[in-house]
Amino acid sequence: MQKENELTLDDLIVFYKEITQYDDFDPVEKAKDDFKCINNPGCKILYKKNEHGFVVYQDQYLSYYIGSLYIYPEFRNQGYGAQLISELPTDNPLSLYVYTKNPALRLYQRLGFKIIKEENKAYYMVRGINL
Ligand SMILES: CC(C)(COP(=O)(O)OP(=O)(O)OC[C@H]1O[C@@H](n2cnc3c(N)ncnc32)[C@H](O)[C@@H]1OP(=O)(O)O)[C@@H](O)C(=O)NCCC(=O)NCCS
């Protein structure tokens, strides 16, 4: 039986379907790839999910890489996305990719993420390193 606040394949599919507006990829295949890794201790993929949405991140030993952040449409623009990011560990830097056209870029800039480089229609951003 599915536990409350357990991340499902459908959660990831909904996320990636929305992201396909910025790039051309198969959202179901991408979601399946990520999902295979979740619950596999070797992948070190962690997540937080609550009634407003979820964040998936990977422990890369010296940093955490945020793979997806999703807030259900009815709860957007009320600070829940920022709240989920604020609940991530602070013992190491955070990094992520965001498509250059995704308005989420403003959120990450507001939260102190800095653009390191641009590649494949996306910015690589980091927070928690002195640049
Ligand atoms: C990005 C997202 C998680 C933000 O969640 P949220 O709870 O609305 O965020 P907050 O209320 O803390 O902050 C609002 C910020 O969201 C961003 N935002 C607003 N509408 C958005 C949209 N349709 N898509 C993406 N980001 C959006 C803006 O940066 C906004 O900041 P601003 O008010 O300074 O412009 C949410 O919009 C979402 O789930 N989008 C779809 C998935 C996605 O694009 N995730 C990010 C992938 S890197």
The ligand as an SDF file (V2000), in Angstrom:
LIG
                    3D

 48 50  0  0  0  0  0  0  0  0999 V2000
    8.8040   26.3550   -9.6120 C   0  0  0  0  0  0  0  0  0  0  0  0
    7.7520   26.0620   -8.5470 C   0  0  0  0  0  0  0  0  0  0  0  0
    8.1950   24.8260   -7.7760 C   0  0  0  0  0  0  0  0  0  0  0  0
    7.6930   27.2410   -7.5950 C   0  0  0  0  0  0  0  0  0  0  0  0
    6.8310   26.8990   -6.5270 O   0  0  0  0  0  0  0  0  0  0  0  0
    6.0080   28.0340   -5.7260 P   0  0  0  0  0  0  0  0  0  0  0  0
    5.5210   27.4520   -4.4600 O   0  0  0  0  0  0  0  0  0  0  0  0
    5.0290   28.6560   -6.6400 O   0  0  0  0  0  0  0  0  0  0  0  0
    7.1990   29.0640   -5.4170 O   0  0  0  0  0  0  0  0  0  0  0  0
    7.1780   30.2760   -4.4180 P   0  0  0  0  0  0  0  0  0  0  0  0
    5.7690   30.6920   -4.1060 O   0  0  0  0  0  0  0  0  0  0  0  0
    8.0910   29.9460   -3.2940 O   0  0  0  0  0  0  0  0  0  0  0  0
    7.8590   31.3840   -5.3250 O   0  0  0  0  0  0  0  0  0  0  0  0
    7.1980   31.8570   -6.4990 C   0  0  0  0  0  0  0  0  0  0  0  0
    8.1670   31.7970   -7.6560 C   0  0  0  0  0  0  0  0  0  0  0  0
    7.8760   30.7080   -8.5060 O   0  0  0  0  0  0  0  0  0  0  0  0
    8.2630   31.0340   -9.8650 C   0  0  0  0  0  0  0  0  0  0  0  0
    7.1060   30.7760  -10.7280 N   0  0  0  0  0  0  0  0  0  0  0  0
    5.9350   31.4240  -10.8130 C   0  0  0  0  0  0  0  0  0  0  0  0
    5.1430   30.8390  -11.7360 N   0  0  0  0  0  0  0  0  0  0  0  0
    5.8280   29.7860  -12.2230 C   0  0  0  0  0  0  0  0  0  0  0  0
    5.5640   28.7780  -13.2020 C   0  0  0  0  0  0  0  0  0  0  0  0
    4.4100   28.7170  -13.8620 N   0  0  0  0  0  0  0  0  0  0  0  0
    6.5260   27.8660  -13.4700 N   0  0  0  0  0  0  0  0  0  0  0  0
    7.6980   27.8840  -12.8120 C   0  0  0  0  0  0  0  0  0  0  0  0
    8.0040   28.8200  -11.8630 N   0  0  0  0  0  0  0  0  0  0  0  0
    7.0780   29.7430  -11.5870 C   0  0  0  0  0  0  0  0  0  0  0  0
    8.7090   32.4680   -9.8680 C   0  0  0  0  0  0  0  0  0  0  0  0
   10.1200   32.4630   -9.7480 O   0  0  0  0  0  0  0  0  0  0  0  0
    8.1020   33.0120   -8.5770 C   0  0  0  0  0  0  0  0  0  0  0  0
    8.9410   33.9690   -8.0500 O   0  0  0  0  0  0  0  0  0  0  0  0
    8.5640   35.5320   -8.2670 P   0  0  0  0  0  0  0  0  0  0  0  0
    7.3090   35.7170   -7.4890 O   0  0  0  0  0  0  0  0  0  0  0  0
    9.7550   36.2220   -7.6920 O   0  0  0  0  0  0  0  0  0  0  0  0
    8.3850   35.7150   -9.7220 O   0  0  0  0  0  0  0  0  0  0  0  0
    6.3450   25.8300   -9.1690 C   0  0  0  0  0  0  0  0  0  0  0  0
    6.0080   26.9460   -9.9490 O   0  0  0  0  0  0  0  0  0  0  0  0
    6.2780   24.5880  -10.0450 C   0  0  0  0  0  0  0  0  0  0  0  0
    6.0460   23.4900   -9.5470 O   0  0  0  0  0  0  0  0  0  0  0  0
    6.4890   24.7610  -11.3720 N   0  0  0  0  0  0  0  0  0  0  0  0
    6.4370   23.6570  -12.3090 C   0  0  0  0  0  0  0  0  0  0  0  0
    7.6580   22.7580  -12.1760 C   0  0  0  0  0  0  0  0  0  0  0  0
    8.9570   23.5390  -12.3140 C   0  0  0  0  0  0  0  0  0  0  0  0
    9.1340   24.3210  -13.2320 O   0  0  0  0  0  0  0  0  0  0  0  0
    9.8740   23.2780  -11.3720 N   0  0  0  0  0  0  0  0  0  0  0  0
   11.2040   23.8490  -11.3750 C   0  0  0  0  0  0  0  0  0  0  0  0
   12.0780   22.9960  -12.1940 C   0  0  0  0  0  0  0  0  0  0  0  0
   13.7590   23.4650  -12.0700 S   0  0  0  0  0  0  0  0  0  0  0  0
  1  2  1  0
  2  3  1  0
  2  4  1  0
  2 36  1  0
  4  5  1  0
  5  6  1  0
  6  7  2  0
  6  8  1  0
  6  9  1  0
  9 10  1  0
 10 11  2  0
 10 12  1  0
 10 13  1  0
 13 14  1  0
 14 15  1  0
 15 16  1  0
 15 30  1  0
 16 17  1  0
 17 18  1  0
 17 28  1  0
 18 19  1  0
 18 27  1  0
 19 20  2  0
 20 21  1  0
 21 22  1  0
 21 27  2  0
 22 23  1  0
 22 24  2  0
 24 25  1  0
 25 26  2  0
 26 27  1  0
 28 29  1  0
 28 30  1  0
 30 31  1  0
 31 32  1  0
 32 33  2  0
 32 34  1  0
 32 35  1  0
 36 37  1  0
 36 38  1  0
 38 39  2  0
 38 40  1  0
 40 41  1  0
 41 42  1  0
 42 43  1  0
 43 44  2  0
 43 45  1  0
 45 46  1  0
 46 47  1  0
 47 48  1  0
M  END
$$$$
